[in-house]
Amino acid sequence: MLARVFLQPGRDRRVRDGHPWVFATEVERIEGAFDPGDIVDVASARGRFIGRGYINPASQIIVRLLTRVDEPIDEGFFRHRVREAVDYRRRLFGTLPDAASRAFRLVFAEADYLPALIVDYFAGYLVFQALSLGIDVRKGLLMRLVREEAGPEFPVLGIYERDDAPVRRLEGLPLIKGPVEGGLPTRVTIRENEIELVVDLENGQKTGYFLDQRENRAAIAPYVRGVRVLDCFCYTGGFACAAGHYGATEVHGVDVSPEALALAAENAALNGLANRVHFTVGNVFDFLRRADDTGLTWDTILLDPPAFAKNRASLAGALRGYKEINLRAMKLIPPSGGYLITSSCSQHVSEDLFREVLAAAAVDTGRRVRIVEVRSQSRDHPFLPAVPESRYLKFFILRVG
């Protein structure tokens, strides 16, 4: 008999409407014995069954729902969920002649109905993240199932565990990383769109590379062809190399990490772009300020900053930061006009809020700004209509006149 988590009267609407998270503050009582990580039932205050998921009393998100059906949560259940996730990526990538060298998200947590499980595929290597206790206690099973379900289209040469995300501390979990099997390379070469990129699986940001921007990196082609480009927060050069490949006459990338820029320079050379794509180590805020003071301009400017708003408490400061970099970037586009390609990956910054920031920056600069495209994360990062947190990436292409 599973333990039952009863929600407070009037506090079950969000969960009943499709959100998989149950917060500890919404719980009225728990009946029955359980161990952290166990499967439990969630019910309304009147005892109506809402769903079934795993529990962690140490976390603010006390239950993450796996199903809303009275069904066993066993190996067969997890195999079916993994198979659904892999089949969707097989539809997207499986027919490509070089599918095995591609990189994409194979399992995307809540959006694939496997809350807190991230699995990325990098040219034959899986990078695995268990971001909650309920997934962590089952990660051996899940690693095996993903390997088995990947099939011949996505051959698996090895698995890295990147359980070094700070969010694990909120679940009472240690931060660990490394190969699940010995003797694996720490760097691999992937093919993204039409370019090759070296990815550091062991020490790169997140799982090694920001796969959610893959389709957006292809979308910049019309706006960089034949012009000078500035790429801010360029990391290992994904956007910079894409801009060079799509015909930019010159690309200048800026990032605060010397290690990331060393890999960016390697990626530029790998694609024959070393003569047109260059990088500078520096704080982007300071770089933009100095560029403005000295009258420098670029025809197209890319802004792909890290998440400024890590939580709701930091939202106000994050909005000031987003406004500053976008305002300064608009001022660095020549009066004859150009393009600002800007994004936010902060889940606490909605699309409407980000658009308001851009509008305010335009007013303060006195520039005429038109929205050309509004995009989000790549299709291998789907999102749920009832879970706004799953659509976290905002990507705007602006014409600045």
C-alpha positions, 0 to 999 in steps of 0.5 A: 500500500503506497503512502498518500499525500493529501493536499490542502483544501483549495491548493490542488488546482495547479496540480490538477490542471497539469503541473507535476510539482507538489510543493511542501507548503501545499501538503495538509498531511501524509498517511502511511510509511515511506522512505525518501525517494519512494513512490507515493499517491497524491490526493485532494483534501477529500481523498480524490486521486490526483496522481502518483510520483516520487517523494522527497521531504527534504525538498521544497518540491516534495512530490514530482508526479510521474503519472495521473493514472492508477498504474504501477511505477516499475521497470516497464513504466520507465521503459515506456517513458524512455522509449517515447522520448527516444522515439520522438528524437528518432523522428527528428534526427534518426533519418539523418545520414550523420545522426550518430555524430549529432548532438541533441537532448534525448530526455528532457525531464518534465517535458518527457514526463520523467521529472528531473531526468536529463539525458543528452546525446553527444556523438555517441556519448550520453551525458546523464543528470539526475536532478532529484532524489527520486531519479537519483535512486533509480539512475542505474535502471534509467541509464540501462533503459536509455542505452537499450532504447537508443537503438542502432540510430543512436549508438551509445559508446559510453555514459558520463554522469554530470550530477554536479548541478547545484540544484542537487543540493536542494534535494540533499544530494552530493555533487558528483561527475565522471564517466560511468564506465572507465576509459572514456574521452573527455572531449568529443566532436559533434556536428551541429547544423553544418559545422563541427564543434568540440564539446568538453563532456566532463568540464563544460557548462551544464552537460557540456554544451548548450543544445537548446540554441541549436536551431537558433544558431541556424536561424541567424544566417540571414542576419550575419551574412556579409556583415561584422558581428559581435558575439557576447557571452560566446562560451565555446563559440557556437554562435560565433562559428555559425556566424562565420560559417554563414558568411559574416565578414568578421566575428568578434566573440567575448566571454569571461572564461579563458578556458571556454575561449580556448575551446572557441578558438579551437572550434573556429580553426576546426571549421576553417574560420580562424582568419575571420572569427576572433575572441577576447577574454573579458567581462561583457558588461565592461566590454560593452561600456568601453565599446560605447565610450570609444565609438565602436559599432557592429552590424549584428550583435548577439547576446546569449547571457547565462541565466541572470535570475536564478530565483524569484528573489533575484528577478529585479536585479536580473531585469536591470542586467538584461536591460543594461546589456541590451541597451548598450548593444542597441547603441553599438549598432550603426545609425544606418541600422543592423540587428540585435539577436538577444536571448534570456534563459531565465525561467523566471523571466517570461517572454512578455517581461523580456519584451518589456525590457527590450522595449524600455531599452529601445526608448532609452536609446531613442532607436527605432526597434522592430521585432523580426522573429521570436523563437524559443528552445530547439524542438528536442526541448519540448515544453508543456502547456501547464508548466511555464518553467519548461519553456524557459528560453526566449530568443528575439531577433530585432531590427534596430534602425 
